[in-house]
Amino acid sequence: MAVLQKLPQRRRLVLLCLVLAALWEAGVGQMRYSVPEEIDKGSFVGNIAKDLGLEPRELAERGVRIVSRGRTQLFALNPRGGSLVTAGRIDREELCSQSTQCLVNFNILLEDKLNIYSVEVEITDINDNAPRFGVEELELKISETTTPGFRIPLKSAHDADVGENTLQKYELNSNDHFSLDVRSAADGNKYPELVLERALDREEEAVHHLVLMALDAGDPVRSGTSRIRVMVLDVNDNAPVFTQPEYRVSVPENVPVGTRILVVTATDADEGYNAQVAYFQEKTPGESSEVFELKSTSGEITITKSLDYEDAKFHEIDIEAQDGPGLLTRTKVIVTVLDVNDNAPEFYMTSATSSISEDSPPGTIIALFNVHDRDSGKNAFLTCSLPENLPFKLERSVDNYHRLVTTRALDREQFSSYNITVTAKDGGNPSLSTDAHVLLQVADINDNPPMFPHTSYSAYIPENNPRGASIISVTAHDPDSDDNAHVTYSLTEYTLQGTPLSSYISINSDTGVLYALSSFDYERFRDLQLWVTARDSGTPQLSSNVSLRLFVLDQNDNIPEILYPALPTDGSTGVELAPRSAEPGYLVTKVVAVDKDSGQNAWLSYRLLKASEPGLFTVGLHTGEVRTARALLDRDALKQSLVVAVQDHGQPPLSATVTLTVAIADSIPDVLADLGSLEIPHDSDASGLTLYLVVAVAAVSCIFLAFVTVLLALRVRRWYTSRLLQVSRGRLASVPASQFVGVDGVRAFLQTYSHEVSLTADSRKSHLIFPQPNYADTLISQESCEKSDFLSVPQTLLEVEEETFPQVNSSQYTCELLLK
C-alpha cells in the first residue's frame, strides 16, 4: 500500500482495478473449502451462492448443480440457504490413504449459461484411528552373552491418521534389563529398538515379558500395544544383514500374476543354526500384503494379484530376515507400478437436448459432456472428433469439457434426425477410443409449399354424364410433417358462360378428387380450363397452383337434321321434276342433312327406305343424290313418292326420314297439262284455280330467265364473287362444324338439277317450286330454306378435314303460289 501511495492517483486506480480483477478471476475460477472428516451428513461446508455472486433463490432458477466423475457424491447443495453441505460420511483414510493433504475436486455447473466452476474441498484429518502393531505378541531370543547396549529392532506400529494424529512415540513398560530407543527414518517413520541395559542371566530369569505401547498426539490420545516375550539363549551374537538397505523395482501394471519381480538376500555371520535365515513379510494394514508373496526360504517376491496403476502407483513391502535363534533385521522394497494404456476414455454427458428446430441458428448448443481417462501421461491425452460432413463441431471448454454445437442451418426435409457419434481417443500405443452417441431429432417448420407432380393435368368426361361423377384426382405432396404437410385443395372461382364454375365442378378438399355437379353438353362447350390450389395447414400457410383442362367427349345424342328438301310450313308437299327423257343415272334431286354431333357421330349415310315404284330411283349412300335407276317409261306414274332415310354412325345410330314427291314430265307446260288431266272436282272455283296457276307459272318463268341473266353477269365480275365469299365466311363463323355433313367430308360438289312441284289432292292448296340447277359445295341450313324471300344468298366454302374446295355459286329459287 505504501508503494501505491507513492504512485500518481490515476496510475494507482488502474493498478488497483487490475489487482481486483485478478482476485475476482481467481475467486470465480476455483473455490476452496475445508471440512473435517467423519462429520454428520448435511454439515455446512461453504457458502456457494455467495462465492458465485448469486442469491440463494437463484441456485434453483439458474440450474446450479454439482458435477463429478464416477465418484460417490460426497457433497450436496442446499438450495434454500445457498450453501454446500456434506452428502454422507467422509472418511479421509478411505479417500487419500496416508497422503498428507487430501483434496476432493468437483465442478459446479450453471445450466442456464453452461458455465463450469471448479471446487476444491480439503478433507482434514481427525484422530479416529489408533496406532496398530502388525502382531499382537512378539517373541525374541537373546543370548545371555549379549553385552549391554545391544539393540534389537522391534515391530513398528502404523497409524492411518496423519499429522499430529498419527504415531508420535513409543513407550516401554518399566523393567531392570531393557530400555526403549526410537529412531526416525528418512521418510519420517519411527522405528522402535529394544536396548539391553544389563547383562542377562538365564539361570536368574529365562523369559522377560515386556509391553510396548505406541501413542499418537491426537485429542484424545489413542494408543496400541504389543506384547514382547524375550527368550534368553546362549551364544547368538550376530543378526542377519541384507545386501541392500532398500530395494527398488519398477513393474508394468499388466504383468501376469505369478511373475517373480525381485529376490532379497540377507546373510548371518554366525554358523549353524544361528546362521539359518528365514524371510518374513511384515504384515501392515493395506493391500500390499495381499498383492505380493514372499518365499521365506529363498526371498523371492512374486505377484499374487493383478496390479492396477489407477488404484496404486507404488507399493511398499517391509521384509524381515530372521536367523535361527531369532535375531532379525529388516529392509524395505519399493515397487513402482508403471502405467499401461489399459483404460479407454470415459464419457460423462452433463447436458444434452434431443430435439432442435430446423431454423436454429449456427452455434446452437446440442450437448455438454466431459471426457476422462484413468490412465496418466500420454495415455491420458485425449482428442475428441466427429464424423466428416456433419453440420456440427466440438468446442473445448475447461477441465476436458466439450460443447457440441451446430455449424450451419439444418434441413429436416434432407435429414430428419442425426445419430451423432463422438469419438474420444487417447494418446497411448496402441491407442484406445470410446464412442458416445447423441440422437438428435430435427423439428419441422413450414418451409415447403405443396408441390404437384405435374405442371398441368388434362381429363376427359363424356357428355350427358351423371351428376356427381368422379372426373380426376390431383394430389400434391408436401415434404414437411404433421400439420405443415396436411394439404387441402380448392378451385379458383370464375364464371363460365355467365355461370359460376362451382355450379359445374367441385373438388374434395381432403382427397383432391374432382366431381361433376352438372351434366355437360358437348354442343354447348367442349373444354374447360381450371386452376386447382393446394394449401398446407402450417403457419404461415403456403400454397401452389396447377392448371387442369377438362375435355368433354361427344356422344351420339343428336339425330340428323335434314336441310333439303325443307318441309313446307303450310302442310303442303314439295314436288321434284324428272323429264321423261331422263337417262339412267339422271340426277333428280339431292337430300342434304347435317348432324350437330362430331366425328363418327356426325358421319351420315343415305338409303332409299320406300318407293312407290321400286327400282326406278336410287339414292347415293354418301352423297344423298337421288338418281334414276333406269329409263322412264310411259307406263310409269306421273307422281312418284320416295321415302329417304338419313342415318349417322354413332352408337347407337340415330336416323331421320324425308318424303320426296317426283313429278315425271318433259317441261313445265307438260306438268301443267298433266295437272290439268288430273281428275278434279267440277265446281265454280276449278277454272279460276287453273287460270291462277297458269299465270303464276308464266310469272315464275320470267323471273327465272331474268335471274339467270343476272347470275351470268355476276360470274363474269370476279370482284363481286370475292365480296360474296367474305359475306359467306361471316355467316359460317357462327355455324358449328358439326352441322356440316358427309362421309369423307362431302368431297364432291352438291349438284342439283331439279324442278320441285308440290301438289296436294286439293289443287287450291298446291304450290310449285322451280329451282334452277345448283352448284354448291356447302350445305344450306334449315333456317335459310324457311325464308320467305324468293332469292337466297349463296353459301360459301366448306372446310372439311383440312381440305379447301373451290367456291361454286349456288342459288335456289322458290316460288310459292297459293291458289285460293
Solvent accessible surface area in square Angstrom, and as a share of the most:
residue,aa,sasa,rsa
1,M,164,0.73
2,A,67,0.52
3,V,106,0.61
4,L,35,0.18
5,Q,128,0.57
6,K,171,0.72
7,L,48,0.24
8,P,77,0.48
9,Q,124,0.55
10,R,196,0.71
11,R,151,0.55
12,R,75,0.27
13,L,101,0.50
14,V,83,0.48
15,L,70,0.35
16,L,80,0.40
17,C,82,0.49
18,L,111,0.55
19,V,69,0.40
20,L,98,0.49
21,A,49,0.38
22,A,60,0.47
23,L,114,0.57
24,W,157,0.55
25,E,122,0.55
26,A,68,0.53
27,G,38,0.36
28,V,31,0.18
29,G,45,0.43
30,Q,76,0.34
31,M,10,0.04
32,R,141,0.51
33,Y,31,0.12
34,S,65,0.42
35,V,3,0.02
36,P,57,0.36
37,E,1,0.01
38,E,55,0.25
39,I,42,0.21
40,D,114,0.59
41,K,153,0.65
42,G,44,0.42
43,S,31,0.20
44,F,129,0.54
45,V,13,0.07
46,G,4,0.04
47,N,58,0.30
48,I,0,0.00
49,A,2,0.02
50,K,151,0.64
51,D,55,0.29
52,L,22,0.11
53,G,57,0.54
54,L,22,0.11
55,E,96,0.43
56,P,47,0.30
57,R,159,0.58
58,E,44,0.20
59,L,4,0.02
60,A,79,0.61
61,E,120,0.54
62,R,60,0.22
63,G,22,0.21
64,V,16,0.09
65,R,85,0.31
66,I,24,0.12
67,V,15,0.09
68,S,38,0.25
69,R,92,0.33
70,G,72,0.69
71,R,128,0.47
72,T,109,0.63
73,Q,78,0.35
74,L,20,0.10
75,F,1,0.01
76,A,39,0.30
77,L,34,0.17
78,N,57,0.29
79,P,74,0.47
80,R,219,0.80
81,G,41,0.39
82,G,0,0.00
83,S,12,0.08
84,L,0,0.00
85,V,21,0.12
86,T,2,0.01
87,A,29,0.23
88,G,21,0.20
89,R,154,0.56
90,I,1,0.00
91,D,25,0.13
92,R,2,0.01
93,E,26,0.12
94,E,134,0.60
95,L,62,0.31
96,C,26,0.16
97,S,72,0.46
98,Q,104,0.46
99,S,56,0.36
100,T,127,0.74
101,Q,95,0.42
102,C,1,0.01
103,L,59,0.29
104,V,6,0.03
105,N,90,0.46
106,F,12,0.05
107,N,10,0.05
108,I,0,0.00
109,L,0,0.00
110,L,5,0.03
111,E,69,0.31
112,D,73,0.38
113,K,126,0.53
114,L,23,0.12
115,N,55,0.28
116,I,24,0.12
117,Y,34,0.13
118,S,34,0.22
119,V,0,0.00
120,E,16,0.07
121,V,0,0.00
122,E,53,0.24
123,I,3,0.02
124,T,49,0.28
125,D,27,0.14
126,I,61,0.31
127,N,15,0.08
128,D,46,0.24
129,N,44,0.23
130,A,34,0.26
131,P,2,0.01
132,R,157,0.57
133,F,24,0.10
134,G,30,0.29
135,V,55,0.31
136,E,130,0.58
137,E,88,0.39
138,L,16,0.08
139,E,68,0.31
140,L,3,0.02
141,K,61,0.26
142,I,1,0.01
143,S,1,0.00
144,E,46,0.21
145,T,80,0.46
146,T,10,0.06
147,T,95,0.55
148,P,74,0.47
149,G,47,0.45
150,F,52,0.22
151,R,90,0.33
152,I,6,0.03
153,P,34,0.22
154,L,1,0.01
155,K,26,0.11
156,S,7,0.04
157,A,6,0.05
158,H,57,0.25
159,D,4,0.02
160,A,39,0.30
161,D,1,0.01
162,V,23,0.13
163,G,53,0.51
164,E,126,0.56
165,N,23,0.12
166,T,35,0.20
167,L,22,0.11
168,Q,58,0.26
169,K,101,0.43
170,Y,13,0.05
171,E,74,0.33
172,L,34,0.17
173,N,60,0.31
174,S,116,0.75
175,N,50,0.26
176,D,100,0.52
177,H,18,0.08
178,F,9,0.04
179,S,38,0.24
180,L,41,0.20
181,D,46,0.24
182,V,52,0.30
183,R,124,0.45
184,S,82,0.53
185,A,40,0.31
186,A,118,0.92
187,D,84,0.43
188,G,50,0.48
189,N,70,0.36
190,K,61,0.26
191,Y,48,0.18
192,P,0,0.00
193,E,21,0.10
194,L,0,0.00
195,V,17,0.09
196,L,1,0.01
197,E,88,0.40
198,R,126,0.46
199,A,60,0.47
200,L,10,0.05
201,D,62,0.32
202,R,116,0.42
203,E,136,0.61
204,E,125,0.56
205,E,75,0.33
206,A,43,0.33
207,V,43,0.25
208,H,12,0.05
209,H,130,0.58
210,L,5,0.02
211,V,59,0.34
212,L,2,0.01
213,M,64,0.29
214,A,0,0.00
215,L,24,0.12
216,D,4,0.02
217,A,51,0.39
218,G,8,0.08
219,D,138,0.72
220,P,90,0.57
221,V,90,0.52
222,R,94,0.34
223,S,52,0.33
224,G,13,0.13
225,T,73,0.43
226,S,3,0.02
227,R,128,0.47
228,I,4,0.02
229,R,85,0.31
230,V,0,0.00
231,M,57,0.25
232,V,4,0.02
233,L,55,0.27
234,D,74,0.38
235,V,101,0.58
236,N,4,0.02
237,D,88,0.45
238,N,53,0.27
239,A,34,0.26
240,P,2,0.01
241,V,96,0.55
242,F,20,0.08
243,T,88,0.51
244,Q,85,0.38
245,P,129,0.81
246,E,69,0.31
247,Y,9,0.04
248,R,166,0.61
249,V,31,0.18
250,S,68,0.44
251,V,6,0.03
252,P,57,0.36
253,E,6,0.03
254,N,99,0.51
255,V,20,0.12
256,P,95,0.60
257,V,84,0.48
258,G,51,0.49
259,T,47,0.27
260,R,143,0.52
261,I,27,0.14
262,L,36,0.18
263,V,63,0.36
264,V,1,0.00
265,T,58,0.34
266,A,8,0.06
267,T,84,0.49
268,D,20,0.10
269,A,85,0.66
270,D,20,0.11
271,E,150,0.67
272,G,55,0.52
273,Y,131,0.50
274,N,34,0.17
275,A,28,0.22
276,Q,110,0.49
277,V,35,0.20
278,A,34,0.26
279,Y,14,0.05
280,F,92,0.38
281,Q,27,0.12
282,E,11,0.05
283,K,122,0.52
284,T,30,0.18
285,P,77,0.48
286,G,52,0.50
287,E,111,0.50
288,S,21,0.14
289,S,27,0.17
290,E,108,0.49
291,V,7,0.04
292,F,5,0.02
293,E,90,0.40
294,L,24,0.12
295,K,98,0.41
296,S,46,0.30
297,T,122,0.71
298,S,50,0.32
299,G,0,0.00
300,E,36,0.16
301,I,1,0.01
302,T,17,0.10
303,I,1,0.00
304,T,58,0.34
305,K,101,0.43
306,S,77,0.50
307,L,12,0.06
308,D,46,0.24
309,Y,30,0.11
310,E,33,0.15
311,D,107,0.55
312,A,31,0.24
313,K,112,0.48
314,F,120,0.50
315,H,16,0.07
316,E,76,0.34
317,I,3,0.01
318,D,24,0.13
319,I,0,0.00
320,E,5,0.02
321,A,0,0.00
322,Q,48,0.21
323,D,5,0.03
324,G,18,0.17
325,P,3,0.02
326,G,4,0.04
327,L,8,0.04
328,L,11,0.06
329,T,31,0.18
330,R,53,0.19
331,T,7,0.04
332,K,25,0.10
333,V,0,0.00
334,I,20,0.10
335,V,0,0.00
336,T,53,0.31
337,V,3,0.02
338,L,83,0.41
339,D,34,0.18
340,V,42,0.24
341,N,19,0.10
342,D,76,0.39
343,N,25,0.13
344,A,42,0.33
345,P,3,0.02
346,E,59,0.27
347,F,38,0.16
348,Y,57,0.22
349,M,82,0.37
350,T,16,0.09
351,S,39,0.25
352,A,59,0.45
353,T,52,0.30
354,S,77,0.50
355,S,59,0.38
356,I,12,0.06
357,S,38,0.25
358,E,5,0.02
359,D,88,0.45
360,S,19,0.12
361,P,93,0.58
362,P,83,0.52
363,G,43,0.41
364,T,39,0.23
365,I,66,0.34
366,I,3,0.01
367,A,2,0.01
368,L,1,0.01
369,F,1,0.00
370,N,1,0.00
371,V,1,0.01
372,H,51,0.23
373,D,7,0.04
374,R,103,0.38
375,D,9,0.05
376,S,39,0.25
377,G,64,0.61
378,K,140,0.59
379,N,18,0.09
380,A,28,0.21
381,F,130,0.54
382,L,7,0.04
383,T,70,0.41
384,C,28,0.17
385,S,60,0.39
386,L,36,0.18
387,P,66,0.42
388,E,153,0.69
389,N,144,0.74
390,L,47,0.24
391,P,2,0.01
392,F,11,0.05
393,K,96,0.41
394,L,41,0.20
395,E,67,0.30
396,R,147,0.54
397,S,33,0.21
398,V,87,0.50
399,D,71,0.37
400,N,42,0.21
401,Y,2,0.01
402,H,10,0.05
403,R,54,0.20
404,L,0,0.00
405,V,3,0.01
406,T,3,0.01
407,T,56,0.32
408,R,127,0.46
409,A,67,0.52
410,L,13,0.06
411,D,60,0.31
412,R,35,0.13
413,E,50,0.22
414,Q,125,0.55
415,F,106,0.44
416,S,56,0.36
417,S,45,0.29
418,Y,20,0.08
419,N,102,0.52
420,I,0,0.00
421,T,32,0.19
422,V,1,0.00
423,T,39,0.22
424,A,0,0.00
425,K,102,0.43
426,D,6,0.03
427,G,32,0.31
428,G,8,0.08
429,N,135,0.69
430,P,105,0.66
431,S,44,0.29
432,L,54,0.27
433,S,61,0.39
434,T,41,0.24
435,D,76,0.39
436,A,13,0.10
437,H,118,0.53
438,V,9,0.05
439,L,106,0.53
440,L,0,0.00
441,Q,84,0.37
442,V,8,0.04
443,A,42,0.33
444,D,31,0.16
445,I,55,0.28
446,N,16,0.08
447,D,67,0.34
448,N,34,0.18
449,P,48,0.30
450,P,0,0.00
451,M,112,0.50
452,F,24,0.10
453,P,95,0.60
454,H,108,0.48
455,T,131,0.76
456,S,63,0.41
457,Y,33,0.13
458,S,62,0.40
459,A,8,0.06
460,Y,131,0.50
461,I,7,0.04
462,P,57,0.36
463,E,1,0.00
464,N,74,0.38
465,N,6,0.03
466,P,98,0.62
467,R,175,0.64
468,G,45,0.43
469,A,26,0.20
470,S,76,0.49
471,I,26,0.13
472,I,39,0.20
473,S,61,0.39
474,V,1,0.00
475,T,79,0.46
476,A,8,0.06
477,H,126,0.56
478,D,6,0.03
479,P,48,0.30
480,D,9,0.05
481,S,33,0.21
482,D,127,0.66
483,D,96,0.50
484,N,25,0.13
485,A,30,0.23
486,H,94,0.42
487,V,18,0.10
488,T,44,0.26
489,Y,14,0.05
490,S,39,0.25
491,L,35,0.17
492,T,64,0.37
493,E,99,0.45
494,Y,74,0.28
495,T,90,0.52
496,L,29,0.14
497,Q,102,0.45
498,G,71,0.69
499,T,41,0.24
500,P,61,0.39
501,L,1,0.01
502,S,60,0.39
503,S,51,0.33
504,Y,14,0.05
505,I,2,0.01
506,S,37,0.24
507,I,28,0.14
508,N,56,0.29
509,S,53,0.34
510,D,95,0.49
511,T,72,0.42
512,G,0,0.00
513,V,28,0.16
514,L,1,0.00
515,Y,71,0.27
516,A,0,0.00
517,L,73,0.37
518,S,19,0.12
519,S,52,0.33
520,F,3,0.01
521,D,56,0.29
522,Y,23,0.09
523,E,60,0.27
524,R,126,0.46
525,F,21,0.09
526,R,99,0.36
527,D,51,0.26
528,L,3,0.01
529,Q,77,0.34
530,L,0,0.00
531,W,118,0.41
532,V,0,0.00
533,T,11,0.06
534,A,0,0.00
535,R,97,0.35
536,D,1,0.00
537,S,48,0.31
538,G,10,0.09
539,T,129,0.75
540,P,97,0.61
541,Q,106,0.47
542,L,49,0.24
543,S,56,0.36
544,S,26,0.17
545,N,94,0.48
546,V,3,0.02
547,S,16,0.11
548,L,0,0.00
549,R,106,0.39
550,L,1,0.01
551,F,61,0.25
552,V,5,0.03
553,L,83,0.41
554,D,30,0.16
555,Q,74,0.33
556,N,19,0.10
557,D,60,0.31
558,N,34,0.18
559,I,107,0.54
560,P,3,0.02
561,E,43,0.20
562,I,29,0.15
563,L,5,0.03
564,Y,16,0.06
565,P,12,0.08
566,A,29,0.23
567,L,132,0.66
568,P,34,0.21
569,T,123,0.72
570,D,73,0.38
571,G,71,0.68
572,S,11,0.07
573,T,51,0.30
574,G,15,0.14
575,V,1,0.01
576,E,3,0.01
577,L,6,0.03
578,A,0,0.00
579,P,26,0.16
580,R,73,0.27
581,S,85,0.55
582,A,6,0.05
583,E,119,0.53
584,P,76,0.48
585,G,34,0.33
586,Y,65,0.25
587,L,10,0.05
588,V,0,0.00
589,T,0,0.00
590,K,4,0.02
591,V,0,0.00
592,V,14,0.08
593,A,0,0.00
594,V,1,0.01
595,D,0,0.00
596,K,87,0.37
597,D,0,0.00
598,S,28,0.18
599,G,47,0.46
600,Q,91,0.41
601,N,22,0.11
602,A,12,0.09
603,W,111,0.39
604,L,0,0.00
605,S,19,0.12
606,Y,6,0.02
607,R,126,0.46
608,L,54,0.27
609,L,87,0.43
610,K,140,0.59
611,A,21,0.16
612,S,67,0.43
613,E,47,0.21
614,P,107,0.68
615,G,52,0.50
616,L,0,0.00
617,F,4,0.02
618,T,68,0.40
619,V,21,0.12
620,G,25,0.24
621,L,100,0.50
622,H,83,0.37
623,T,51,0.30
624,G,0,0.00
625,E,21,0.10
626,V,0,0.00
627,R,84,0.31
628,T,3,0.02
629,A,43,0.33
630,R,65,0.24
631,A,46,0.36
632,L,15,0.07
633,L,73,0.36
634,D,134,0.69
635,R,178,0.65
636,D,5,0.03
637,A,56,0.43
638,L,38,0.19
639,K,108,0.46
640,Q,2,0.01
641,S,44,0.28
642,L,0,0.00
643,V,29,0.17
644,V,0,0.00
645,A,4,0.03
646,V,0,0.00
647,Q,62,0.28
648,D,2,0.01
649,H,68,0.31
650,G,1,0.01
651,Q,149,0.66
652,P,96,0.60
653,P,66,0.42
654,L,46,0.23
655,S,57,0.37
656,A,20,0.16
657,T,77,0.45
658,V,8,0.05
659,T,71,0.41
660,L,4,0.02
661,T,6,0.03
662,V,0,0.00
663,A,6,0.04
664,I,0,0.00
665,A,1,0.01
666,D,80,0.42
667,S,46,0.30
668,I,39,0.20
669,P,90,0.56
670,D,54,0.28
671,V,3,0.01
672,L,34,0.17
673,A,65,0.50
674,D,36,0.19
675,L,20,0.10
676,G,55,0.52
677,S,92,0.59
678,L,81,0.40
679,E,174,0.78
680,I,56,0.28
681,P,102,0.64
682,H,180,0.80
683,D,77,0.40
684,S,105,0.68
685,D,68,0.35
686,A,20,0.15
687,S,84,0.54
688,G,26,0.25
689,L,12,0.06
690,T,67,0.39
691,L,110,0.55
692,Y,120,0.46
693,L,25,0.13
694,V,73,0.42
695,V,90,0.52
696,A,13,0.10
697,V,11,0.06
698,A,56,0.43
699,A,49,0.38
700,V,16,0.09
701,S,39,0.25
702,C,86,0.52
703,I,101,0.51
704,F,47,0.19
705,L,118,0.59
706,A,58,0.45
707,F,34,0.14
708,V,50,0.29
709,T,92,0.53
710,V,83,0.47
711,L,46,0.23
712,L,110,0.55
713,A,51,0.39
714,L,42,0.21
715,R,125,0.46
716,V,120,0.69
717,R,113,0.41
718,R,189,0.69
719,W,135,0.48
720,Y,57,0.22
721,T,36,0.21
722,S,61,0.39
723,R,146,0.53
724,L,26,0.13
725,L,42,0.21
726,Q,127,0.56
727,V,71,0.41
728,S,5,0.03
729,R,135,0.49
730,G,51,0.49
731,R,100,0.36
732,L,36,0.18
733,A,90,0.70
734,S,96,0.62
735,V,50,0.28
736,P,65,0.41
737,A,76,0.59
738,S,9,0.05
739,Q,41,0.18
740,F,36,0.15
741,V,8,0.05
742,G,9,0.09
743,V,27,0.16
744,D,86,0.45
745,G,3,0.03
746,V,20,0.12
747,R,104,0.38
748,A,57,0.44
749,F,70,0.29
750,L,11,0.06
751,Q,66,0.29
752,T,9,0.05
753,Y,69,0.26
754,S,2,0.01
755,H,55,0.25
756,E,8,0.04
757,V,0,0.00
758,S,0,0.00
759,L,27,0.14
760,T,44,0.25
761,A,115,0.89
762,D,67,0.34
763,S,37,0.24
764,R,66,0.24
765,K,137,0.58
766,S,6,0.04
767,H,2,0.01
768,L,5,0.03
769,I,20,0.10
770,F,9,0.04
771,P,2,0.01
772,Q,19,0.09
773,P,58,0.36
774,N,12,0.06
775,Y,87,0.33
776,A,8,0.06
777,D,6,0.03
778,T,3,0.02
779,L,11,0.05
780,I,35,0.18
781,S,32,0.21
782,Q,65,0.29
783,E,117,0.52
784,S,22,0.14
785,C,26,0.16
786,E,89,0.40
787,K,113,0.48
788,S,108,0.70
789,D,95,0.49
790,F,103,0.43
791,L,90,0.45
792,S,42,0.27
793,V,62,0.35
794,P,25,0.16
795,Q,27,0.12
796,T,0,0.00
797,L,20,0.10
798,L,2,0.01
799,E,125,0.56
800,V,28,0.16
801,E,104,0.47
802,E,178,0.80
803,E,71,0.32
804,T,90,0.52
805,F,29,0.12
806,P,91,0.58
807,Q,44,0.20
808,V,31,0.18
809,N,16,0.08
810,S,9,0.06
811,S,11,0.07
812,Q,28,0.13
813,Y,20,0.08
814,T,41,0.24
815,C,21,0.12
816,E,86,0.38
817,L,35,0.17
818,L,95,0.47
819,L,4,0.02
820,K,175,0.74
